[in-house]
């Protein structure tokens, strides 16, 4: 079965704006459904974009991007028979209903080397 990465984008908001506990429950429930169904391979939430560092050629700057309205807040890899099935799975992510978006892309290859638990 093919693997697809699902990048989750959310509006880039101020540090003092947090998601409600109801939002967290929706995301946790969605993650649990993907795990239970056996399609999720791996998933990671990313830290706040304000602590990111960007490298562009020889230039290193604080922050994720120059000017952006959305940032990647996490990603996961799923297994699906084809891209249409991957899109059906991805569209169930609650981030779509909360003003965010998703990018679904086939995984071309990779290596898993001792992923530490968080």
PyMOL commands that set and color helices and strands:
alter all, ss='L'
color gray80, all
select helices_A, chain A and resi 21-37+49-51+83-90+94-98
alter helices_A, ss='H'
color red, helices_A
select strands_A, chain A and resi 2-11+40-45+53-56+59-62+70-80+101-106
alter strands_A, ss='S'
color yellow, strands_A
deselect
rebuild
show_as cartoon
